[in-house]
Amino acid sequence: MQTRTLGTTGPQTSALGLGCMGMSALYGDSDRAESLATVHAALEAGVTLLDTGDFYGMGHNELLINEALRTAPTAARERALLSVKFGALRTVEGAFSGYDGRPQAVKNFAAYSLQRLGADHIDIYRIARIDPDVPVEETVGAIAELVEAGHVRHIGLSEVGARTLRRAAAVAPISDLQIEYSLVSRGIEESILPTARELGIGVTAYGVLSRGLISGHFSRGRTLAPNDFRGRSPRFQGDNLDRNLDLVDALRKIAEQKGVSVAQIAIAWVLSRGEDIVPLVGARRRDRLTEALGSLDVALDAGDLAAIERAVPAGAAAGERYPADQMAHLDSEH
């Protein structure tokens, strides 16, 4: 397994991480046994970074990871790095009702996560979205106290803009910024990514297949389950979906010429953006994981990258990456 280091202060991790959200929530029903088998397969393949959130299925995902690690070989379990997001508030019905970044809440969230994970520390801890009512300095300061106490190893951030990144980094070392980055979501290239690099902060890129949109597996006639949040996502709606799948068709031609899958070339493109970027793949099944891992063997030369750029130019995607109510919570978009 290839490795990369998250920023100048963060841990060394596998070149690909496993995003575990879909095993518990938001993409329709999942198969628990297959989810556990997929985590085990990832660990066996050398994937060390497991990404979760305490609000994924209201604790379900952390308990799932706990079970997966308890039943994994000791060596694999000891290599695993836990990246945890916190702060999102949920209702009993599952709706999101805001974010809480108060220092006392940060420590409360951490206590519950450690219990559910069955861990004595969290490797990377980050608030999922900035709480607009709490200065980021206070939230990061609370995580820094958890680091000092030995409960957390590294501080991360999620979906913040360049200005917030600077404010946070002035308080304590930041290992990485978790943010959406893919061929069809390239907003970080203008100011966020250069700022992260200036500050020595790595990037864990989620949404590298844009929630399956550019995986090569999503079809125009597909019916989504009622509990699949993509049913509300602008990029999966009407004409937007047709235009976006036209981009996938163009990308497919390049992939076929190289003898690889659409997903593999899309992930390989993110890998090619820099050694300081670690893509998170949201595989829920072993076959999808195997496909994603194959991207590590895809070498893109200058001609390939130019062809990909022509097929999927920056800004070509139709529709925002979240519904309007969720876009409003993204510090990275303001």
N, C-alpha and C positions, 0 to 999 in steps of 0.2 A: 504494500500500500504506500503510495506517495504521501508525503507529509507537507504541511505548511505551518507557519507560526502566525498566530493572531496578534498582529502589531508588535511593538517593541517590548511590551510588558506581559503579553498574554501567553497562553500555553501552546505547545506544539500539538497539532491535531492532524487527523487524517485529511487528505485533500478534499474529500467529500464528507459531509455530515448527513445524518439522517434526521429529517424533520418528522416528528411523530404525531402532529396534530390530527391528521386525517384518520388515525387509528381510533380516535375517540369522538370526533365531532366534525360537523360542518360539511362533510362530503358524502352525506348519506350513511346508511348502515355499514358497519365494518365487521369483519370476522375476527373474533378475539384470538382464536388459535393461530390463524394465519398472521395476525399482527405480531404475536409473540415469536412465531417462527421467522418472521422477517427481521425482527430485531436481532435474533440469534444469528441469522445468516449475515447480517451486516457486521456484527461483532466478529464473526468467524473470518469475514473477508478483510478485516483490519480497520473497519470504520470505528473510530473512537468517539466522535462527537454526536451525542444524542440531544436533540433540541425539543423542549417541551414548554408548557405554560401551566400554571396552577389553575387556570380557568378553562383549559381544554377538557370539556366534559365535566367541569366542576370537580376537578381532582381525579377523575377517571384516568387521565393519561399518565399522571405521576404514579398512580397505583399500578398501572399496566407496566410501566418501565421498571418499577420495583420488582414485580413478578418476573419480568424478563431477565433482569440482572441476577436475581436470586437463583434462577434456574439455568444460568449460563455457566460455562467453565470458569473456574476461579481466575485464570490469567486474563481472559477476555473481560470479565467483570472489573478487574483491577485497572485495566487500561481505559475503561469508559470514562468520558468526561460529560458531566451533566450541565447543560445550558438551560436555564429556567427563566421564563418571563413571569412577571407578577403585575398586580395593580388593576387589572380589568375587573369591574364589578358586574355581577350577573343577577338576574332575577330567577325565581323558581322556574319560570317558563323558558328560561334560557336567553332572554334578551340581554343586551349589554346596556348598562345604566350609568356608565362613567368610569373614571379612573381615580385611584387613591394613591398619591405619592407622599403622604405625610410620613415623617420618620417613624412614628410609633406603628403605623400601618405596615411599613416596609418590614419591620422586625417581626410583626405578627404574621405576615404572609410567609416569611422565611421559616418561621417555626413550624407552620403547618406543612410547608413543602418538604422540609427535612423529615418530618414524621411520615408523610405519605411515601416518599422516596426510599425510606429506610436507610438514609445516608447520614454521615456525620458532617458533611460539608457539601456545598454546591460549588461547582467549578467556575461557572460564570452566571452572574445574577443581574437581571436588567428589568426595568419597568417597561411594560409592553407599549404604552403610549404615555407621553408626558402629561402629568396632571396640570391643567391650566391654572389651578388655584394654589399650587405649591411650587416655589422656585426650584429649578432642577438642582441647584446647589444643595438644597436641603435633602432631596431624595438621594442624590449621589453620596452625600455626607453620611447618611444612614447606612448605605451599603458599605461604605468605607469602614464604619464602625464594626459591621459584621465581618469584614475582612480581618480587622485587627483582632477580633475575638476568635477567629479561626473557623467561623461558620461558612464563610464564602472565600474563594480563592482569588477571583478576578471580577472586575466590574465591567459590565457591558451596557450598551444603550440600544434602543430600538426606534427606528423611524423618526430620527431627529434631524433637523437642518443644521447647516454649517455653524450658525451662530450659537445654537444650543450646544453643539459638540464642543465648541471652544469654551463655553462657560463650564461645562461639566468637567472637561479635562483640566481646568484650572483648579479644581477641587481635589481630584485624585486621579491616579493613572487609569485610563480606560483601555481595556484590551481590544474590544471590537464593537463595531456598529452593526446590528442586524437590520437589514433593510432590503426591500424588494429590488431585484436587479436581474434583468433578462434582456433578450433581444427586443422584446416589446415594452420593456419598462426601463428606460435608460436615463431617467431624470437625475440620478445621482452624479452623472458624469460632469455636469456643469460646475457645481461648486462643492457638493457634499463629499464626493470621492477625493478631489484634490485636497480638501481640508483635512480629511481623515489621514491622508498620506503625509501631509505636512506635520500632523500631530503624532504620527507613529501609531495610528489606530487601524487595526485590521477590519475587514468586512466579512460578515457571514451573510451570504446572499440567499434570501428565500424567494419563492415564486419563480425559480429559474425556468420552469416550464409553464409559467403563468397559469397555475392551477389546472394543468392538463391541456390548456388551450393550444399550446404549441408543442405538445408531446407527440403529435402524429397519430394519436389514438382517439381524438375527439371528432365526432362526425356531425354534420349539419342536422340530421334527423334525430339526434339523441334526445331522449326524454330524461330530465333530471328528477330525482326523488324530491319530495316536498321538503325534506330536511337537508338538502344540498344547497349551500348558500350561493352557489354559482347561478342558481335560478334568479337571483337578484343582482348579479354582477353585470354592469353595463357592457362589458366586453363579450358576454355570452348572449346578448339580446339581439334579435331581429337582424337588421342590416349590418350592425356591428359585427355579429358573429360571422356573417357571410364574408365581409371584408377581411376579417382576421384570419379566417380559414383559407382565404386566397393567399395570404402571406405564407401560411403553412405549406400550401401546395408548391409555392415557389421554393421554399426551403427544402422540401422533399426532393426536388430534382437535384439539388446539390448533394444532399445526403446519399441519394442513390448512386450518384457518380463516384462517391467515395466508398460505397459499400457499407454504409452505416445507417442507423435509424435516425429519424427526425429528432427524437429526444436526445440521442447521443450527440448529434452535432450542436443542438441548442445548449446542452450542458457544457460541451467542450468549448463553446464560444465564451461562456462565463469564465471557465477555467483559464482561458487565454488572456483574460483582461488583466491579470497580474498575480504574482505569487502571494500577495497579501489578501486575496479573496478566496474564501472557502464556500463553495455552493452547498446549500442544504437541499437534499432531494426528498420529496415527500412520498416515498414509496410505501404503499400499504401491503404490497404483495411481493413475494420472493421473485417472481418473474420480472416485475417492474424494477426491483432493486438490481437484479442481474443486468438488465438493460442499462440502467444508470451507471453502474460501475464500469461498463464497457466504454463510457465516455473518456475514462482516464487513458485509454489507448488510442484515442483519436487525436492525431497531430494536424493542426491547421496551419498551413503556410500562408504567405502573403496573398497568393492567388485565391485561396479558399476564403480568407477573411474579406477580400474585396468582393467576391461573389456573394457572400452572405450579406454584406452591406447593401449590395444592389437589390437583393431579394427582399430584405427586411430593413429598410432604412430607419434611422432613428426617428421616432415620432410617427411611425407609420400605423401603429395600432389604433383601432377605432374604439372609442369609449374609455372612460376613466377606469382605473384599476380597482376601485371600490365604489359602492353606492355613495351618493352625496353626503348622507349623514355620517358615514364612516370616514370619508375624505376629510371632513371637518376636524377630526381628531388627529390628523397627521401633521405633526410639527415639520416634517420633512417637505411638506407641500406648501408651506407658508413662508 
